[in-house]
Amino acid sequence: MAAKRWKVKQPAPPEVTERLVREVKVSPIIANLLWQRGVSTYDEAKLFFRPQLEHLHNPFLMKDMDKAIERINKAIKNNEKILIYGDYDVDGTTSVALVYSFFKNHLHCKGELQTILDYYIPDRYKEGYGISTAGIDYAAEAGFSLVIALDCGIKAIDKIEYANKKNIDFIVCDHHLPGDKIPAAVAVLDPKRKDCPYPYKELSGCGIGFKLIQAYAQKNNIPVENLEQFLDLTAISIAADIVPITGENRVLAYHGLKQLNTSPRPGIRAMLEMTKIKRELTITDIVFVIGPRINAAGRMESGKKAVEMLISSTPEHAIEAGNYLDKNNSDRRDLDIYTTQQALAMIDENSILRSRKTTVLFDPNWHKGVIGIVASRLTETYYRPTIMLTQSNGVVSGSARSVKDFDIYEAISACSDLLEQFGGHKFAAGLTMCPENVEAFKQKFEEVVSKNITDEMLVPEIEIDAEINLSDVTPGFYNILKQFSPFGPGNMNPIFLTTNVSDKGYASIVGKNHLKIELVEKSAKQSPASKGVPAIGFGMDEHYESVAGKNPFIVCYHINEQEWEGKTYLQLQIKDIKK
């Protein structure tokens, strides 16, 4: 296991800690955690612990929102055909399911069934990412005069011009970084536009879709309660797209998880029954259980199947679609493992690849649907900016993943002279190029990254929130910690540090390579009868010898709750151990 660097976060100023302890009635440790998450007053703490839907921003603060709603109202009034268009990943398919379901329900309730509504997901292998010529041609041939594009389109300058020539209006709802030019669409909703005054910039693509239906509801006197049923889709997109769970995203994720856990839509309920999950869902469950199954449809065959499951209105249809996605996910997992093994072997057998500050691998036979997952796995193993490339229809396409603090989008942008297309954000991006440019790109990308990345960035970092004693780990303390959820970027599950601990004498290896111990603090007051705290370190068997010898060490960890034979207890999930 690679060595990691530990970084303890700056503690809160004493006056802030004292104020929060006094006003919010929490311990100094909790006060410090709140300050690290941008909370320094009673009102901010109230909003943090109890996010309310009324705290969402006015959607009309987003540039072009008024134009978007005006155009949708005109289309419905004139019985135009409306096509909901979205990308094939989790964010795109949840966006399409949300906007399509909302308008379908709304039009049905109004009795305006003459307005024809449909959705379109591009084929990953024939059309690629984003708005495609084939998609526009389909809209034109089928008589659609308005397309609402979700989670894509901000860089589709040429495609929107092509659509305009065919008399098809576009409303673009995107959250990716714009280029130098904004598409000539009827409306372009993207908080990352330089000219957009919207106060929160980190919405997911589905989050933009939710703001669209929120604005439509506001303009057409639809109660906000009618929108709550769609928050589950928003929460799934927030988790799967790994956007910050701060500000408005925290409100949406909080209420979306509540919707998922109390009244899941038939498609999600069917999926959960297949996975045998009985407990309350968390963001982590979405990332590792729900997200991959939704994603598998677009990776292996067609993202339309994911939308079908998400909009299913009957259990029978939901189970059928869910079974299809589950098989896709199983096939994807097998392919993912095989491709990862191939990629790791390529690096292991090549000393030049091992010595580089980047990993860029190309095999024309790799499956386009799994290269993003494999890029993430390689980043975990070698911890450096990574790009996996494959080829289809004469074009090389790739998925990029980065390490903490390094902007891979900027590095790819510096190589744009060798690319046909690229897009994404700081930690993940997609790109296409001609086959003859692959070797030149590998070299230039390595040069760009080498100039801009520091040695420190190439070492995995563990950010530690605070140093505490094992005696602080109590059920009451954990009950307050749980209220910090949902966890994710910008509000990670707190990591604590405790010094001078040892195993009580129960160290063992469980499973294949997991270290199981019971921690006690070594101190003059410590007696052999002192109760230990259960802890587990996944994949940490290398520490067994030193820990089993009852030698003192320093440990950093999350605090989790476990259940065994009907009883719950606290367990530390070890992140790292140092002598």
Sequence and secondary structure as in RCSB ss.txt:
>XXXX:A:sequence
MAAKRWKVKQPAPPEVTERLVREVKVSPIIANLLWQRGVSTYDEAKLFFRPQLEHLHNPFLMKDMDKAIERINKA
IKNNEKILIYGDYDVDGTTSVALVYSFFKNHLHCKGELQTILDYYIPDRYKEGYGISTAGIDYAAEAGFSLVIAL
DCGIKAIDKIEYANKKNIDFIVCDHHLPGDKIPAAVAVLDPKRKDCPYPYKELSGCGIGFKLIQAYAQKNNIPVE
NLEQFLDLTAISIAADIVPITGENRVLAYHGLKQLNTSPRPGIRAMLEMTKIKRELTITDIVFVIGPRINAAGRM
ESGKKAVEMLISSTPEHAIEAGNYLDKNNSDRRDLDIYTTQQALAMIDENSILRSRKTTVLFDPNWHKGVIGIVA
SRLTETYYRPTIMLTQSNGVVSGSARSVKDFDIYEAISACSDLLEQFGGHKFAAGLTMCPENVEAFKQKFEEVVS
KNITDEMLVPEIEIDAEINLSDVTPGFYNILKQFSPFGPGNMNPIFLTTNVSDKGYASIVGKNHLKIELVEKSAK
QSPASKGVPAIGFGMDEHYESVAGKNPFIVCYHINEQEWEGKTYLQLQIKDIKK
>XXXX:A:secstr
    EEEE     HHHHHHHHHHH   HHHHHHHHHTT  SHHHHHHHHS  GGGS  GGGSTTHHHHHHHHHHH
HHTT  EEEEE SSHHHHHHHHHHHHHHHHHHHHHT TTS EEEE   TTTT SSS HHHHHHHHHHT  EEEEE
S  TT HHHHHHHHHTT EEEEE  S   SS    SEEE TTSTT   S     HHHHHHHHHHHHHHHTT  GG
GGGGGHHHHHHHHHHTT   SHHHHHHHHHHHHHHHHS  HHHHHHHHHHT  S   HHHIIIIIHHHHHHHHHH
S THHHHHHHT  SHHHHHHHHHHHHHHHHHHHHHHHHHHHHHHHHHHT HHHHHSSSEEEE TTS TTTHHHHH
HHHHHHH S EEEEEEETTEEEEEEE  TT  HHHHHHTTGGG SEEEE SSEEEEEE GGGHHHHHHHHHHHHH
HH  TGGGS EEEE EE  GGG  HHHHHHHHTT S BTTB    EEEEEEEE S  EEETTTEEEEEEEE STT
  TT   EEEEETT GGGHHHHHTT  EEEEEEEEEEEETTEEEEEEEEEEEE 
